[in-house]
Amino acid sequence: DGAFYLYADCSRFTDDSYGFALRLLDETGVAITPGVDFGHHLPNRRLRFAYTNAIPQLAEGVERLQRALLR
């Protein structure tokens, strides 16, 4: 019936949110939207996460992202 979103700074990992989102999708199967789709405030340094699924699926996505980002 609704959704929650997180607009997060990814500059620790990249200055290209679009390329980074594509890489994470390819490596983890987790879809994240690049900031360039949401305006002009530092769009290459931002990612949008949508929390639109059940908790178990969200937890799996977070675990996949964590494994990819901490290697």
Predicted model as a PDB file, atoms N, CA, C, CB and O in Angstrom, pLDDT in the B-factor column:
MODEL        1                                                                  
ATOM      1  N   ASP A   1       0.800  -1.203   0.000  1.00 63.00           N  
ATOM      2  CA  ASP A   1       0.000   0.000   0.000  1.00 63.00           C  
ATOM      3  C   ASP A   1       0.844   1.269   0.000  1.00 63.00           C  
ATOM      4  CB  ASP A   1      -0.911  -0.003   1.184  1.00 63.00           C  
ATOM      5  O   ASP A   1       0.335   2.356  -0.276  1.00 63.00           O  
ATOM      6  N   GLY A   2       2.097   1.139   0.300  1.00 73.00           N  
ATOM      7  CA  GLY A   2       2.974   2.305   0.347  1.00 73.00           C  
ATOM      8  C   GLY A   2       4.421   1.858   0.287  1.00 73.00           C  
ATOM      9  O   GLY A   2       4.719   0.667   0.192  1.00 73.00           O  
ATOM     10  N   ALA A   3       5.298   2.817   0.343  1.00 77.00           N  
ATOM     11  CA  ALA A   3       6.722   2.490   0.264  1.00 77.00           C  
ATOM     12  C   ALA A   3       7.526   3.501   1.074  1.00 77.00           C  
ATOM     13  CB  ALA A   3       7.205   2.466  -1.210  1.00 77.00           C  
ATOM     14  O   ALA A   3       7.081   4.618   1.335  1.00 77.00           O  
ATOM     15  N   PHE A   4       8.706   3.079   1.456  1.00 88.00           N  
ATOM     16  CA  PHE A   4       9.670   3.951   2.109  1.00 88.00           C  
ATOM     17  C   PHE A   4      10.894   4.007   1.218  1.00 88.00           C  
ATOM     18  CB  PHE A   4      10.030   3.451   3.552  1.00 88.00           C  
ATOM     19  O   PHE A   4      11.225   3.036   0.538  1.00 88.00           O  
ATOM     20  N   TYR A   5      11.565   5.152   1.226  1.00 91.00           N  
ATOM     21  CA  TYR A   5      12.741   5.337   0.383  1.00 91.00           C  
ATOM     22  C   TYR A   5      13.877   5.912   1.210  1.00 91.00           C  
ATOM     23  CB  TYR A   5      12.424   6.255  -0.816  1.00 91.00           C  
ATOM     24  O   TYR A   5      13.661   6.636   2.182  1.00 91.00           O  
ATOM     25  N   LEU A   6      15.076   5.577   0.803  1.00 92.00           N  
ATOM     26  CA  LEU A   6      16.279   6.123   1.415  1.00 92.00           C  
ATOM     27  C   LEU A   6      17.124   6.710   0.295  1.00 92.00           C  
ATOM     28  CB  LEU A   6      17.071   5.030   2.226  1.00 92.00           C  
ATOM     29  O   LEU A   6      17.447   6.014  -0.667  1.00 92.00           O  
ATOM     30  N   TYR A   7      17.478   7.964   0.411  1.00 92.00           N  
ATOM     31  CA  TYR A   7      18.331   8.642  -0.568  1.00 92.00           C  
ATOM     32  C   TYR A   7      19.693   8.769   0.082  1.00 92.00           C  
ATOM     33  CB  TYR A   7      17.750  10.059  -1.001  1.00 92.00           C  
ATOM     34  O   TYR A   7      19.895   9.624   0.943  1.00 92.00           O  
ATOM     35  N   ALA A   8      20.634   7.920  -0.326  1.00 94.00           N  
ATOM     36  CA  ALA A   8      21.891   7.757   0.403  1.00 94.00           C  
ATOM     37  C   ALA A   8      23.100   8.266  -0.375  1.00 94.00           C  
ATOM     38  CB  ALA A   8      22.094   6.306   0.750  1.00 94.00           C  
ATOM     39  O   ALA A   8      23.152   8.195  -1.602  1.00 94.00           O  
ATOM     40  N   ASP A   9      24.058   8.775   0.370  1.00 96.00           N  
ATOM     41  CA  ASP A   9      25.334   9.213  -0.188  1.00 96.00           C  
ATOM     42  C   ASP A   9      26.194   7.984  -0.469  1.00 96.00           C  
ATOM     43  CB  ASP A   9      26.066  10.196   0.780  1.00 96.00           C  
ATOM     44  O   ASP A   9      26.420   7.169   0.425  1.00 96.00           O  
ATOM     45  N   CYS A  10      26.671   7.847  -1.696  1.00 95.00           N  
ATOM     46  CA  CYS A  10      27.530   6.715  -2.068  1.00 95.00           C  
ATOM     47  C   CYS A  10      28.936   7.172  -2.413  1.00 95.00           C  
ATOM     48  CB  CYS A  10      26.931   5.958  -3.249  1.00 95.00           C  
ATOM     49  O   CYS A  10      29.711   6.398  -2.974  1.00 95.00           O  
ATOM     50  N   SER A  11      29.286   8.419  -2.089  1.00 96.00           N  
ATOM     51  CA  SER A  11      30.577   8.977  -2.501  1.00 96.00           C  
ATOM     52  C   SER A  11      31.767   8.246  -1.878  1.00 96.00           C  
ATOM     53  CB  SER A  11      30.641  10.442  -2.135  1.00 96.00           C  
ATOM     54  O   SER A  11      32.888   8.366  -2.373  1.00 96.00           O  
ATOM     55  N   ARG A  12      31.544   7.507  -0.823  1.00 95.00           N  
ATOM     56  CA  ARG A  12      32.623   6.706  -0.240  1.00 95.00           C  
ATOM     57  C   ARG A  12      33.087   5.626  -1.225  1.00 95.00           C  
ATOM     58  CB  ARG A  12      32.159   6.057   1.086  1.00 95.00           C  
ATOM     59  O   ARG A  12      34.235   5.183  -1.179  1.00 95.00           O  
ATOM     60  N   PHE A  13      32.183   5.213  -2.110  1.00 95.00           N  
ATOM     61  CA  PHE A  13      32.460   4.137  -3.042  1.00 95.00           C  
ATOM     62  C   PHE A  13      32.648   4.597  -4.480  1.00 95.00           C  
ATOM     63  CB  PHE A  13      31.364   3.146  -2.985  1.00 95.00           C  
ATOM     64  O   PHE A  13      33.344   3.935  -5.251  1.00 95.00           O  
ATOM     65  N   THR A  14      32.037   5.728  -4.857  1.00 96.00           N  
ATOM     66  CA  THR A  14      32.053   6.138  -6.258  1.00 96.00           C  
ATOM     67  C   THR A  14      31.656   7.599  -6.418  1.00 96.00           C  
ATOM     68  CB  THR A  14      31.122   5.255  -7.075  1.00 96.00           C  
ATOM     69  O   THR A  14      31.107   8.211  -5.502  1.00 96.00           O  
ATOM     70  N   ASP A  15      31.942   8.148  -7.598  1.00 95.00           N  
ATOM     71  CA  ASP A  15      31.411   9.460  -7.966  1.00 95.00           C  
ATOM     72  C   ASP A  15      30.535   9.317  -9.214  1.00 95.00           C  
ATOM     73  CB  ASP A  15      32.569  10.482  -8.215  1.00 95.00           C  
ATOM     74  O   ASP A  15      30.273  10.291  -9.919  1.00 95.00           O  
ATOM     75  N   ASP A  16      30.085   8.078  -9.473  1.00 96.00           N  
ATOM     76  CA  ASP A  16      29.228   7.769 -10.619  1.00 96.00           C  
ATOM     77  C   ASP A  16      28.101   6.853 -10.155  1.00 96.00           C  
ATOM     78  CB  ASP A  16      30.047   7.104 -11.777  1.00 96.00           C  
ATOM     79  O   ASP A  16      28.198   5.632 -10.269  1.00 96.00           O  
ATOM     80  N   SER A  17      27.032   7.450  -9.630  1.00 96.00           N  
ATOM     81  CA  SER A  17      25.942   6.645  -9.074  1.00 96.00           C  
ATOM     82  C   SER A  17      25.292   5.746 -10.116  1.00 96.00           C  
ATOM     83  CB  SER A  17      24.894   7.546  -8.461  1.00 96.00           C  
ATOM     84  O   SER A  17      24.840   4.649  -9.790  1.00 96.00           O  
ATOM     85  N   TYR A  18      25.242   6.195 -11.359  1.00 96.00           N  
ATOM     86  CA  TYR A  18      24.628   5.392 -12.412  1.00 96.00           C  
ATOM     87  C   TYR A  18      25.442   4.119 -12.664  1.00 96.00           C  
ATOM     88  CB  TYR A  18      24.504   6.214 -13.710  1.00 96.00           C  
ATOM     89  O   TYR A  18      24.895   3.016 -12.656  1.00 96.00           O  
ATOM     90  N   GLY A  19      26.725   4.275 -12.883  1.00 97.00           N  
ATOM     91  CA  GLY A  19      27.588   3.121 -13.107  1.00 97.00           C  
ATOM     92  C   GLY A  19      27.643   2.201 -11.901  1.00 97.00           C  
ATOM     93  O   GLY A  19      27.684   0.979 -12.045  1.00 97.00           O  
ATOM     94  N   PHE A  20      27.643   2.787 -10.717  1.00 97.00           N  
ATOM     95  CA  PHE A  20      27.694   2.018  -9.482  1.00 97.00           C  
ATOM     96  C   PHE A  20      26.424   1.185  -9.312  1.00 97.00           C  
ATOM     97  CB  PHE A  20      27.886   2.950  -8.279  1.00 97.00           C  
ATOM     98  O   PHE A  20      26.491   0.016  -8.933  1.00 97.00           O  
ATOM     99  N   ALA A  21      25.274   1.785  -9.591  1.00 97.00           N  
ATOM    100  CA  ALA A  21      24.004   1.059  -9.494  1.00 97.00           C  
ATOM    101  C   ALA A  21      23.978  -0.111 -10.477  1.00 97.00           C  
ATOM    102  CB  ALA A  21      22.814   2.008  -9.763  1.00 97.00           C  
ATOM    103  O   ALA A  21      23.510  -1.199 -10.140  1.00 97.00           O  
ATOM    104  N   LEU A  22      24.477   0.113 -11.685  1.00 97.00           N  
ATOM    105  CA  LEU A  22      24.532  -0.974 -12.676  1.00 97.00           C  
ATOM    106  C   LEU A  22      25.466  -2.086 -12.219  1.00 97.00           C  
ATOM    107  CB  LEU A  22      24.991  -0.436 -14.043  1.00 97.00           C  
ATOM    108  O   LEU A  22      25.152  -3.268 -12.357  1.00 97.00           O  
ATOM    109  N   ARG A  23      26.620  -1.698 -11.670  1.00 96.00           N  
ATOM    110  CA  ARG A  23      27.578  -2.698 -11.192  1.00 96.00           C  
ATOM    111  C   ARG A  23      26.981  -3.540 -10.065  1.00 96.00           C  
ATOM    112  CB  ARG A  23      28.866  -2.015 -10.711  1.00 96.00           C  
ATOM    113  O   ARG A  23      27.121  -4.763 -10.049  1.00 96.00           O  
ATOM    114  N   LEU A  24      26.312  -2.868  -9.120  1.00 97.00           N  
ATOM    115  CA  LEU A  24      25.710  -3.607  -8.013  1.00 97.00           C  
ATOM    116  C   LEU A  24      24.596  -4.528  -8.498  1.00 97.00           C  
ATOM    117  CB  LEU A  24      25.166  -2.639  -6.965  1.00 97.00           C  
ATOM    118  O   LEU A  24      24.451  -5.641  -7.993  1.00 97.00           O  
ATOM    119  N   LEU A  25      23.813  -4.080  -9.467  1.00 97.00           N  
ATOM    120  CA  LEU A  25      22.775  -4.933 -10.030  1.00 97.00           C  
ATOM    121  C   LEU A  25      23.405  -6.173 -10.649  1.00 97.00           C  
ATOM    122  CB  LEU A  25      21.944  -4.167 -11.080  1.00 97.00           C  
ATOM    123  O   LEU A  25      22.930  -7.289 -10.438  1.00 97.00           O  
ATOM    124  N   ASP A  26      24.463  -5.977 -11.403  1.00 97.00           N  
ATOM    125  CA  ASP A  26      25.142  -7.090 -12.061  1.00 97.00           C  
ATOM    126  C   ASP A  26      25.762  -8.051 -11.057  1.00 97.00           C  
ATOM    127  CB  ASP A  26      26.213  -6.568 -12.999  1.00 97.00           C  
ATOM    128  O   ASP A  26      25.651  -9.267 -11.211  1.00 97.00           O  
ATOM    129  N   GLU A  27      26.415  -7.512 -10.028  1.00 96.00           N  
ATOM    130  CA  GLU A  27      27.131  -8.342  -9.059  1.00 96.00           C  
ATOM    131  C   GLU A  27      26.243  -8.970  -7.997  1.00 96.00           C  
ATOM    132  CB  GLU A  27      28.176  -7.529  -8.392  1.00 96.00           C  
ATOM    133  O   GLU A  27      26.541 -10.060  -7.511  1.00 96.00           O  
ATOM    134  N   THR A  28      25.152  -8.295  -7.629  1.00 97.00           N  
ATOM    135  CA  THR A  28      24.351  -8.757  -6.495  1.00 97.00           C  
ATOM    136  C   THR A  28      22.920  -9.125  -6.845  1.00 97.00           C  
ATOM    137  CB  THR A  28      24.332  -7.712  -5.446  1.00 97.00           C  
ATOM    138  O   THR A  28      22.258  -9.836  -6.089  1.00 97.00           O  
ATOM    139  N   GLY A  29      22.435  -8.647  -7.985  1.00 97.00           N  
ATOM    140  CA  GLY A  29      21.033  -8.860  -8.333  1.00 97.00           C  
ATOM    141  C   GLY A  29      20.095  -7.922  -7.597  1.00 97.00           C  
ATOM    142  O   GLY A  29      18.877  -8.100  -7.640  1.00 97.00           O  
ATOM    143  N   VAL A  30      20.651  -6.925  -6.922  1.00 97.00           N  
ATOM    144  CA  VAL A  30      19.848  -5.948  -6.178  1.00 97.00           C  
ATOM    145  C   VAL A  30      19.742  -4.670  -7.001  1.00 97.00           C  
ATOM    146  CB  VAL A  30      20.473  -5.652  -4.772  1.00 97.00           C  
ATOM    147  O   VAL A  30      20.755  -4.088  -7.390  1.00 97.00           O  
ATOM    148  N   ALA A  31      18.518  -4.241  -7.264  1.00 96.00           N  
ATOM    149  CA  ALA A  31      18.283  -3.032  -8.054  1.00 96.00           C  
ATOM    150  C   ALA A  31      18.221  -1.806  -7.146  1.00 96.00           C  
ATOM    151  CB  ALA A  31      16.981  -3.162  -8.869  1.00 96.00           C  
ATOM    152  O   ALA A  31      17.448  -1.759  -6.188  1.00 96.00           O  
ATOM    153  N   ILE A  32      19.041  -0.832  -7.465  1.00 95.00           N  
ATOM    154  CA  ILE A  32      19.098   0.448  -6.743  1.00 95.00           C  
ATOM    155  C   ILE A  32      19.023   1.533  -7.808  1.00 95.00           C  
ATOM    156  CB  ILE A  32      20.422   0.585  -5.850  1.00 95.00           C  
ATOM    157  O   ILE A  32      19.581   1.376  -8.894  1.00 95.00           O  
ATOM    158  N   THR A  33      18.351   2.611  -7.511  1.00 95.00           N  
ATOM    159  CA  THR A  33      18.190   3.672  -8.499  1.00 95.00           C  
ATOM    160  C   THR A  33      19.256   4.741  -8.305  1.00 95.00           C  
ATOM    161  CB  THR A  33      16.787   4.292  -8.406  1.00 95.00           C  
ATOM    162  O   THR A  33      19.436   5.228  -7.189  1.00 95.00           O  
ATOM    163  N   PRO A  34      19.970   5.118  -9.367  1.00 95.00           N  
ATOM    164  CA  PRO A  34      20.985   6.169  -9.250  1.00 95.00           C  
ATOM    165  C   PRO A  34      20.348   7.531  -9.007  1.00 95.00           C  
ATOM    166  CB  PRO A  34      21.850   6.217 -10.509  1.00 95.00           C  
ATOM    167  O   PRO A  34      19.234   7.800  -9.456  1.00 95.00           O  
ATOM    168  N   GLY A  35      21.060   8.368  -8.302  1.00 92.00           N  
ATOM    169  CA  GLY A  35      20.571   9.705  -7.988  1.00 92.00           C  
ATOM    170  C   GLY A  35      20.310  10.574  -9.194  1.00 92.00           C  
ATOM    171  O   GLY A  35      19.529  11.521  -9.111  1.00 92.00           O  
ATOM    172  N   VAL A  36      20.941  10.279 -10.311  1.00 88.00           N  
ATOM    173  CA  VAL A  36      20.740  11.100 -11.509  1.00 88.00           C  
ATOM    174  C   VAL A  36      19.287  11.070 -11.970  1.00 88.00           C  
ATOM    175  CB  VAL A  36      21.654  10.622 -12.639  1.00 88.00           C  
ATOM    176  O   VAL A  36      18.879  11.924 -12.756  1.00 88.00           O  
ATOM    177  N   ASP A  37      18.507  10.118 -11.505  1.00 84.00           N  
ATOM    178  CA  ASP A  37      17.084  10.046 -11.844  1.00 84.00           C  
ATOM    179  C   ASP A  37      16.218  10.928 -10.948  1.00 84.00           C  
ATOM    180  CB  ASP A  37      16.608   8.615 -11.755  1.00 84.00           C  
ATOM    181  O   ASP A  37      15.004  10.989 -11.139  1.00 84.00           O  
ATOM    182  N   PHE A  38      16.824  11.616  -9.965  1.00 86.00           N  
ATOM    183  CA  PHE A  38      16.039  12.336  -8.965  1.00 86.00           C  
ATOM    184  C   PHE A  38      16.486  13.767  -8.725  1.00 86.00           C  
ATOM    185  CB  PHE A  38      16.084  11.602  -7.685  1.00 86.00           C  
ATOM    186  O   PHE A  38      16.452  14.236  -7.587  1.00 86.00           O  
ATOM    187  N   GLY A  39      16.895  14.458  -9.747  1.00 81.00           N  
ATOM    188  CA  GLY A  39      17.204  15.863  -9.567  1.00 81.00           C  
ATOM    189  C   GLY A  39      18.667  16.205  -9.729  1.00 81.00           C  
ATOM    190  O   GLY A  39      19.462  15.421 -10.246  1.00 81.00           O  
ATOM    191  N   HIS A  40      18.998  17.402  -9.270  1.00 86.00           N  
ATOM    192  CA  HIS A  40      20.311  17.978  -9.541  1.00 86.00           C  
ATOM    193  C   HIS A  40      21.197  18.155  -8.302  1.00 86.00           C  
ATOM    194  CB  HIS A  40      20.135  19.297 -10.202  1.00 86.00           C  
ATOM    195  O   HIS A  40      22.317  18.651  -8.425  1.00 86.00           O  
ATOM    196  N   HIS A  41      20.730  17.767  -7.131  1.00 86.00           N  
ATOM    197  CA  HIS A  41      21.546  17.929  -5.922  1.00 86.00           C  
ATOM    198  C   HIS A  41      22.492  16.740  -5.777  1.00 86.00           C  
ATOM    199  CB  HIS A  41      20.647  18.067  -4.659  1.00 86.00           C  
ATOM    200  O   HIS A  41      22.100  15.683  -5.282  1.00 86.00           O  
ATOM    201  N   LEU A  42      23.737  16.921  -6.211  1.00 90.00           N  
ATOM    202  CA  LEU A  42      24.784  15.893  -6.128  1.00 90.00           C  
ATOM    203  C   LEU A  42      24.308  14.530  -6.634  1.00 90.00           C  
ATOM    204  CB  LEU A  42      25.266  15.759  -4.692  1.00 90.00           C  
ATOM    205  O   LEU A  42      24.485  13.524  -5.947  1.00 90.00           O  
ATOM    206  N   PRO A  43      23.714  14.485  -7.813  1.00 93.00           N  
ATOM    207  CA  PRO A  43      23.110  13.231  -8.283  1.00 93.00           C  
ATOM    208  C   PRO A  43      24.100  12.091  -8.496  1.00 93.00           C  
ATOM    209  CB  PRO A  43      22.389  13.482  -9.561  1.00 93.00           C  
ATOM    210  O   PRO A  43      23.720  10.924  -8.397  1.00 93.00           O  
ATOM    211  N   ASN A  44      25.348  12.402  -8.782  1.00 95.00           N  
ATOM    212  CA  ASN A  44      26.337  11.342  -8.977  1.00 95.00           C  
ATOM    213  C   ASN A  44      26.851  10.765  -7.677  1.00 95.00           C  
ATOM    214  CB  ASN A  44      27.490  11.861  -9.776  1.00 95.00           C  
ATOM    215  O   ASN A  44      27.590   9.781  -7.672  1.00 95.00           O  
ATOM    216  N   ARG A  45      26.455  11.383  -6.568  1.00 96.00           N  
ATOM    217  CA  ARG A  45      26.887  10.918  -5.242  1.00 96.00           C  
ATOM    218  C   ARG A  45      25.751  10.293  -4.453  1.00 96.00           C  
ATOM    219  CB  ARG A  45      27.478  12.068  -4.451  1.00 96.00           C  
ATOM    220  O   ARG A  45      25.917  10.000  -3.269  1.00 96.00           O  
ATOM    221  N   ARG A  46      24.600  10.082  -5.079  1.00 95.00           N  
ATOM    222  CA  ARG A  46      23.428   9.593  -4.355  1.00 95.00           C  
ATOM    223  C   ARG A  46      22.818   8.364  -5.031  1.00 95.00           C  
ATOM    224  CB  ARG A  46      22.381  10.699  -4.245  1.00 95.00           C  
ATOM    225  O   ARG A  46      22.861   8.216  -6.253  1.00 95.00           O  
ATOM    226  N   LEU A  47      22.253   7.498  -4.207  1.00 95.00           N  
ATOM    227  CA  LEU A  47      21.486   6.333  -4.649  1.00 95.00           C  
ATOM    228  C   LEU A  47      20.157   6.343  -3.908  1.00 95.00           C  
ATOM    229  CB  LEU A  47      22.270   4.992  -4.396  1.00 95.00           C  
ATOM    230  O   LEU A  47      20.076   6.794  -2.766  1.00 95.00           O  
ATOM    231  N   ARG A  48      19.124   5.844  -4.562  1.00 94.00           N  
ATOM    232  CA  ARG A  48      17.832   5.731  -3.884  1.00 94.00           C  
ATOM    233  C   ARG A  48      17.500   4.260  -3.692  1.00 94.00           C  
ATOM    234  CB  ARG A  48      16.709   6.449  -4.688  1.00 94.00           C  
ATOM    235  O   ARG A  48      17.499   3.475  -4.640  1.00 94.00           O  
ATOM    236  N   PHE A  49      17.222   3.911  -2.462  1.00 94.00           N  
ATOM    237  CA  PHE A  49      16.809   2.564  -2.098  1.00 94.00           C  
ATOM    238  C   PHE A  49      15.310   2.603  -1.822  1.00 94.00           C  
ATOM    239  CB  PHE A  49      17.609   2.030  -0.854  1.00 94.00           C  
ATOM    240  O   PHE A  49      14.844   3.444  -1.053  1.00 94.00           O  
ATOM    241  N   ALA A  50      14.558   1.710  -2.434  1.00 92.00           N  
ATOM    242  CA  ALA A  50      13.119   1.610  -2.210  1.00 92.00           C  
ATOM    243  C   ALA A  50      12.844   0.378  -1.359  1.00 92.00           C  
ATOM    244  CB  ALA A  50      12.338   1.542  -3.559  1.00 92.00           C  
ATOM    245  O   ALA A  50      13.300  -0.723  -1.669  1.00 92.00           O  
ATOM    246  N   TYR A  51      12.104   0.579  -0.299  1.00 89.00           N  
ATOM    247  CA  TYR A  51      11.739  -0.510   0.603  1.00 89.00           C  
ATOM    248  C   TYR A  51      10.302  -0.908   0.292  1.00 89.00           C  
ATOM    249  CB  TYR A  51      11.903  -0.091   2.111  1.00 89.00           C  
ATOM    250  O   TYR A  51       9.369  -0.531   1.001  1.00 89.00           O  
ATOM    251  N   THR A  52      10.143  -1.679  -0.784  1.00 87.00           N  
ATOM    252  CA  THR A  52       8.811  -2.002  -1.289  1.00 87.00           C  
ATOM    253  C   THR A  52       8.550  -3.502  -1.315  1.00 87.00           C  
ATOM    254  CB  THR A  52       8.633  -1.432  -2.676  1.00 87.00           C  
ATOM    255  O   THR A  52       7.697  -3.972  -2.068  1.00 87.00           O  
ATOM    256  N   ASN A  53       9.268  -4.241  -0.509  1.00 88.00           N  
ATOM    257  CA  ASN A  53       9.138  -5.685  -0.503  1.00 88.00           C  
ATOM    258  C   ASN A  53       9.009  -6.170   0.929  1.00 88.00           C  
ATOM    259  CB  ASN A  53      10.336  -6.350  -1.203  1.00 88.00           C  
ATOM    260  O   ASN A  53       9.092  -5.375   1.865  1.00 88.00           O  
ATOM    261  N   ALA A  54       8.811  -7.453   1.106  1.00 90.00           N  
ATOM    262  CA  ALA A  54       8.703  -8.039   2.441  1.00 90.00           C  
ATOM    263  C   ALA A  54      10.061  -8.020   3.143  1.00 90.00           C  
ATOM    264  CB  ALA A  54       8.162  -9.482   2.357  1.00 90.00           C  
ATOM    265  O   ALA A  54      11.109  -8.015   2.497  1.00 90.00           O  
ATOM    266  N   ILE A  55      10.024  -8.011   4.453  1.00 93.00           N  
ATOM    267  CA  ILE A  55      11.237  -7.933   5.279  1.00 93.00           C  
ATOM    268  C   ILE A  55      12.260  -9.019   4.925  1.00 93.00           C  
ATOM    269  CB  ILE A  55      10.866  -8.044   6.753  1.00 93.00           C  
ATOM    270  O   ILE A  55      13.442  -8.693   4.815  1.00 93.00           O  
ATOM    271  N   PRO A  56      11.883 -10.278   4.741  1.00 96.00           N  
ATOM    272  CA  PRO A  56      12.901 -11.292   4.402  1.00 96.00           C  
ATOM    273  C   PRO A  56      13.640 -10.976   3.094  1.00 96.00           C  
ATOM    274  CB  PRO A  56      12.243 -12.668   4.291  1.00 96.00           C  
ATOM    275  O   PRO A  56      14.851 -11.183   3.013  1.00 96.00           O  
ATOM    276  N   GLN A  57      12.940 -10.484   2.083  1.00 95.00           N  
ATOM    277  CA  GLN A  57      13.593 -10.124   0.826  1.00 95.00           C  
ATOM    278  C   GLN A  57      14.482  -8.900   0.998  1.00 95.00           C  
ATOM    279  CB  GLN A  57      12.551  -9.864  -0.261  1.00 95.00           C  
ATOM    280  O   GLN A  57      15.567  -8.832   0.420  1.00 95.00           O  
ATOM    281  N   LEU A  58      14.030  -7.939   1.785  1.00 94.00           N  
ATOM    282  CA  LEU A  58      14.864  -6.757   2.052  1.00 94.00           C  
ATOM    283  C   LEU A  58      16.140  -7.159   2.785  1.00 94.00           C  
ATOM    284  CB  LEU A  58      14.081  -5.711   2.880  1.00 94.00           C  
ATOM    285  O   LEU A  58      17.222  -6.667   2.467  1.00 94.00           O  
ATOM    286  N   ALA A  59      16.016  -8.045   3.760  1.00 96.00           N  
ATOM    287  CA  ALA A  59      17.190  -8.510   4.509  1.00 96.00           C  
ATOM    288  C   ALA A  59      18.174  -9.213   3.581  1.00 96.00           C  
ATOM    289  CB  ALA A  59      16.767  -9.458   5.649  1.00 96.00           C  
ATOM    290  O   ALA A  59      19.384  -9.016   3.699  1.00 96.00           O  
ATOM    291  N   GLU A  60      17.674 -10.019   2.672  1.00 97.00           N  
ATOM    292  CA  GLU A  60      18.545 -10.695   1.708  1.00 97.00           C  
ATOM    293  C   GLU A  60      19.266  -9.683   0.827  1.00 97.00           C  
ATOM    294  CB  GLU A  60      17.734 -11.670   0.838  1.00 97.00           C  
ATOM    295  O   GLU A  60      20.459  -9.829   0.561  1.00 97.00           O  
ATOM    296  N   GLY A  61      18.552  -8.660   0.375  1.00 96.00           N  
ATOM    297  CA  GLY A  61      19.178  -7.619  -0.443  1.00 96.00           C  
ATOM    298  C   GLY A  61      20.270  -6.883   0.304  1.00 96.00           C  
ATOM    299  O   GLY A  61      21.332  -6.609  -0.255  1.00 96.00           O  
ATOM    300  N   VAL A  62      20.022  -6.562   1.558  1.00 95.00           N  
ATOM    301  CA  VAL A  62      21.025  -5.880   2.378  1.00 95.00           C  
ATOM    302  C   VAL A  62      22.252  -6.761   2.563  1.00 95.00           C  
ATOM    303  CB  VAL A  62      20.437  -5.495   3.747  1.00 95.00           C  
ATOM    304  O   VAL A  62      23.382  -6.277   2.486  1.00 95.00           O  
ATOM    305  N   GLU A  63      22.041  -8.037   2.804  1.00 97.00           N  
ATOM    306  CA  GLU A  63      23.179  -8.960   2.957  1.00 97.00           C  
ATOM    307  C   GLU A  63      24.004  -9.040   1.678  1.00 97.00           C  
ATOM    308  CB  GLU A  63      22.683 -10.363   3.343  1.00 97.00           C  
ATOM    309  O   GLU A  63      25.234  -9.046   1.734  1.00 97.00           O  
ATOM    310  N   ARG A  64      23.345  -9.099   0.538  1.00 97.00           N  
ATOM    311  CA  ARG A  64      24.068  -9.143  -0.735  1.00 97.00           C  
ATOM    312  C   ARG A  64      24.883  -7.876  -0.952  1.00 97.00           C  
ATOM    313  CB  ARG A  64      23.092  -9.339  -1.895  1.00 97.00           C  
ATOM    314  O   ARG A  64      26.040  -7.935  -1.368  1.00 97.00           O  
ATOM    315  N   LEU A  65      24.278  -6.740  -0.670  1.00 96.00           N  
ATOM    316  CA  LEU A  65      24.999  -5.470  -0.824  1.00 96.00           C  
ATOM    317  C   LEU A  65      26.176  -5.396   0.127  1.00 96.00           C  
ATOM    318  CB  LEU A  65      24.061  -4.283  -0.586  1.00 96.00           C  
ATOM    319  O   LEU A  65      27.258  -4.952  -0.258  1.00 96.00           O  
ATOM    320  N   GLN A  66      25.981  -5.821   1.353  1.00 96.00           N  
ATOM    321  CA  GLN A  66      27.051  -5.798   2.343  1.00 96.00           C  
ATOM    322  C   GLN A  66      28.230  -6.644   1.881  1.00 96.00           C  
ATOM    323  CB  GLN A  66      26.539  -6.294   3.698  1.00 96.00           C  
ATOM    324  O   GLN A  66      29.378  -6.211   1.981  1.00 96.00           O  
ATOM    325  N   ARG A  67      27.963  -7.836   1.382  1.00 96.00           N  
ATOM    326  CA  ARG A  67      29.051  -8.705   0.895  1.00 96.00           C  
ATOM    327  C   ARG A  67      29.812  -8.025  -0.259  1.00 96.00           C  
ATOM    328  CB  ARG A  67      28.480 -10.080   0.426  1.00 96.00           C  
ATOM    329  O   ARG A  67      31.041  -8.079  -0.311  1.00 96.00           O  
ATOM    330  N   ALA A  68      29.088  -7.402  -1.160  1.00 95.00           N  
ATOM    331  CA  ALA A  68      29.732  -6.758  -2.316  1.00 95.00           C  
ATOM    332  C   ALA A  68      30.549  -5.550  -1.896  1.00 95.00           C  
ATOM    333  CB  ALA A  68      28.684  -6.337  -3.347  1.00 95.00           C  
ATOM    334  O   ALA A  68      31.632  -5.321  -2.433  1.00 95.00           O  
ATOM    335  N   LEU A  69      30.052  -4.779  -0.951  1.00 93.00           N  
ATOM    336  CA  LEU A  69      30.723  -3.526  -0.576  1.00 93.00           C  
ATOM    337  C   LEU A  69      31.864  -3.721   0.408  1.00 93.00           C  
ATOM    338  CB  LEU A  69      29.728  -2.575   0.015  1.00 93.00           C  
ATOM    339  O   LEU A  69      32.732  -2.855   0.519  1.00 93.00           O  
ATOM    340  N   LEU A  70      31.881  -4.822   1.112  1.00 92.00           N  
ATOM    341  CA  LEU A  70      32.924  -5.024   2.119  1.00 92.00           C  
ATOM    342  C   LEU A  70      34.081  -5.895   1.635  1.00 92.00           C  
ATOM    343  CB  LEU A  70      32.322  -5.640   3.346  1.00 92.00           C  
ATOM    344  O   LEU A  70      34.972  -6.233   2.414  1.00 92.00           O  
ATOM    345  N   ARG A  71      34.069  -6.256   0.362  1.00 83.00           N  
ATOM    346  CA  ARG A  71      35.205  -7.045  -0.117  1.00 83.00           C  
ATOM    347  C   ARG A  71      36.372  -6.175  -0.423  1.00 83.00           C  
ATOM    348  CB  ARG A  71      34.836  -7.840  -1.337  1.00 83.00           C  
ATOM    349  O   ARG A  71      37.420  -6.670  -0.839  1.00 83.00           O  
TER     350      ARG A  71                                                      
ENDMDL                                                                          
END                                                                             
